[in-house]
Amino acid sequence: MAGLELKAKTHPRIHITAIDVPVLKERARTTHKVFADRLITTADEFEKETLPEKIGRDDDDRGYGEQLSMLAMAYLLTEDRKYLVQCRRLLKPMLDNPTWQDGIGLVTGHQLGGVCTCYDWLYDVLDSSEREAIRDKIRSVAAMTCTASREQRVWWHDMFFQNWCHVPTCGLAYAAGALAGEVDEADDWIAQADYIFSLVKDALAEDGNSEEGQGYMGYAWEWILRYFDIARGVFGRDHFDSPWLKNAPYVILYAMLPRMQKRDHLMAFGDARRRMWDGPAMMMFKTAHEYRDSIVQGFAKHLVDIGIGIGSSDAWLNLVWYDPQVPAGDYTTLPTTRVFPDLSTMYARSSWKEDATLIGFKCTSSNTDHVRKVFPGRDLGVGHAHPDAASFQVFAFGEWLAIDPGYSVFKVTQEHNTIVVSGVGQLGGDHPWFDGKETVNVDSCQFTKTVLTPDYDYARADASTIYKEAALIKRFIRHLVYLKPHDILVVDEIETKEPSEFTWLCHADEDITAEGNRFFISKGEARARITWLAPDEVRAEAYRQKLAFVAPDPLQEIGAIAVSPVTKSDKALLVSFLSFYKTGAPETEPALKSTDGGVVVIELEDATRTRTLRLDLGLAEISLA
């Protein structure tokens, strides 16, 4: 094991050691009681489940691995033998299955995690025949995984953004952690796992963001943390000097909705379901511990207090990773806007209150400048990304108003709040899963300027390079100005190689209605009004859009508005103004005064004042007076 050696030679040693157990028992009665109670309740409910004869065939079996860790932890905390009985009951159909997805699947990693923690934590209470049977199964499956990754070069072996890479590779680390010092092959397993995760670490963006969006980022984050924890705790290799890991909690924090509910609390790009399905409290606790980050600690505790993001059968990680010695800071002291530059994403909100407006704006391809530098010409596995450059979302007054389609399997630009040209969308789209290979050899699309002020936030997004060749785009620049607290100005500069049809798109949960050059969205007491300012002559269609193909659970059909200039051209300037308000009328009335000389001038009138906004498109400069 180059650079790695077995640091902990006795059991337990995976995530916890023998000296941690009495500490955990005490904390389960005090600082960690909410997590221990949830763990025991879940463990007790599991007793009622009917188990299949064999476990480890399909992705749906992943949860059994977590349940085994949960049951083993429940036994450590209580010494109640019913949990030991439950472990044995669950182990049997796992050990009886010849393989766990042939050693290369998500189930492989989850079941190795569960079986290995059970073996490690309960080593002294398992009899010799049980240890031998478990050891033989771990050895068999880990050998298959290591061979597939290192020699057969299974499809995910170099897909460093893919959960299919993270999970089974981390399974190798669990196997090595359980059997190091007992079987010689463990050296190969941890060496291969560390080789892969070192490359994963190199690939990750420094800003903490994920090319596949926050939904799958959560999955990656958990298993990266699991690996780093095992690598250091068992083998003495420290990977926690990771900018991505340090910043990851803030990508989630800023994307969390002002009003959070159990199944509706996240504004995400890419494949997601408006909620985290992995953590994030446990990952935030671990990150807070590693970097002594009081803000992250405070936000994680807030999530726990409101019952969001605690996890279910994997919630045992909260017990292991929550460090009560880290003080809880006040996340509401953070700036209300943050730009994540590597993936050109901005989250801006009017306040940290529940009735705040939250805006997400994104301009990135799946291939960032960082990836181009570290892995030139490589697709690192971004199937859960979307063709959504220069798109935005809005949540205001407790409701979704401008939306992303969520977890879609067939990716199309037409489902996002951006622009299509003559019906043609962006690279990577129009496929079952996002095709990252299409984007590796084109220049990045990205924010080229951002300005954050008390009165407005501004981002200039250059999406000129990310459209399919048939779109004939020479230039597409989207300027988004968030006028605090409840208005957005969107200005689009588009140029093509020949006269084309430009279609401006916006989507909502509910129907979008049209009244002349104004379009309205209503949901609950929340309202949005889109005022079309330029060009004057447009064709607008409001309709219900059936999504191309989505995974179970999210939206199946959404409201949409498509606005296009009446006349085709090779150059256009599109100006729209979006206001968000509660039942009644919006605060701001916009009037376009001029677009001469590449300067957009808009007069903004409300009940108390009239202001003039000037946006110099060439200089990307704003004045507001």
Steps between C-alpha positions, in 0.01 A plus 500: 500500500705793373467779754243304703544274798266338746471759774233328708575132554208397721122505454301720483683748278262602218359846585533421871747330737452313826561814704222678307231252601452609865509863383225428246293325764516805723430740217202288394341600829599868477635702206416237236166385642294617201716287270509199732123507545451512123746215453328277757154580365609412146677185619187388684283561194732286290412194711155502337635478143483183295839437341556348155679165475804665349616860520743672266355477152332834425559867579198489732703274732738785589308588814569163659868586529413813697257304714774259598725786615202648685426174680864448592516853639176442694661197663814695591290770667258277689659152518147375440540160339188543288707724272767232475226254401384749238853531362520125460155492342609756241844354440363164387330612173799723430752219540274256313503715186793385279602851396397857573436643153812314380718722717451810286168655602360743753373208707859372513620808686199530728510134601875496548454805722234330709658157522846641574382732776304212651810276488723773640274639774364164618819301454521395864139378522493308173609139528788364295278333240306823446821699459630246252183509288495881497872517427464263205215704350683833542811346347309363201308819421795735556715287270240537225477877552876552505550290186220682318642841590872439456528232232171479311458878515126488558310790339506712818869452586590851374160668539610706798172693537285187487340348810557164331871571537484635857283236663659167395849652528423606855375145550858389435614728782241349732624151407861601561407666828325187620756242388837680499747290694285192441522452122788609277269629225384787723817687402391494136146609586600810691771586247246492215242694700752767592620527140143561377399738778820702455387564142145575616647757738702657216191522278271678746439872453647718773174690553328187639252471215407197290457466126202270564324738740427483871289184488782271393757723665354384832557136405859575396566712809397223739714231339801727452480583871466131586813419302704787639398397853605138447822595320617716788356308794612154391790562261645839594438673164355849546296636205314769692713780349228534238358842401198325351421327827539821697261691271245227425272584796454854369373378162223321691444777756446768237274275292272413793161667468397787730203288611617142541271199515592134528452419132537850357806689619761525224558710188724276292629488145547164329320185609331567832160484668483833686648325800816330618477122509845458659543690826604775500519545880749217550732625224480854632586380851807317369611800295439734795716274718785478250521875433363629833233679302244642742271629223465155345450352847226750575318436174519122548352535849225720356415223254483252784277732703247526217522128415659529156802319360562271797497186286331166564688170512829684437437739789752306710756728337353792697597315817852447374563837336325757719757675718331701779830677569458707182299812589181568301525827309218704350470433128265800462803727546628384159465723193170429327670435165784267411662425166657159444745586223626161381156397382375859451202471732351782707246478781347829614225561755327804640561391859539190718132515600240242397312737267817596311552487124770253388650510151732243346689581179738264325731514202732206462564207276586164651865567426639780715833673456626304801415165337653612170823579678523184710338248263508655150264346247341269757136438586504420871143371517230768509190307397289682761586847365253699291532708179396810695769766459376856569190370677342633816254395772297704749335413832312785669249551782507131583432370148675386182445750217768443235610137507746239379351169375675296770615141454470444127644196327472636145675839509365787288575872507134576422407410859719773652472877545747593230492539118477262206587604145287371213395217729861399570634468853832453673776243476458189711123512469249300295635174643399249762729645768726797438781433250808668643714392206330766287636780718862403557647674196313831509594807697335536839181695538513696823443820691736763365406761759309517826424803717337476843363815667241582769250611231559246225701194398616460142641212296607497136476147360671405175331190355626553144689170472259252652235465227484225242649587164157508333409804713758701301568719804784749482424671828258464791545721805241507777509786750303437819447782749332417830345825621444444869272391645258359238586588137721358226611658174607253230675633188607259226741579217483239223676480166488216248659416166170537316148627576355280777208469739591582860272353767509631856367245749363506852337215696283471810312237699171665410363634171651823371241742366555775241353851487657691214870537566462385861497143632383391844578212734299425815558247774340531842527867593822544300498672162738569214455746215723491195495828308636470147689820409683429172454440219148634469370247249513150643306180476419345836361157577388389846453123528530190715825319433523127556855426607699279264563225752545533873594265782217404736393756761559846349293707260349335192349809336568871551374839386707682238525824305696530174567849363655558157553810284253496212772546239800270466835675518869434549521733798261583781479677832234352731401692812265368768417608854376258765326617818411276795235596752215380721135519403434850370729693268878508456693783660691601186378623161777478235518710184766454234638841400782414264735234367711744296875452483492167676366657820168375638319771695196408709288722720379331818204652679354396834273664755771721644758571230611478141843361419697457180705189433770515233667179383798547269511170314850544360661600829271280713447795732187610686388826652183535705384845607 
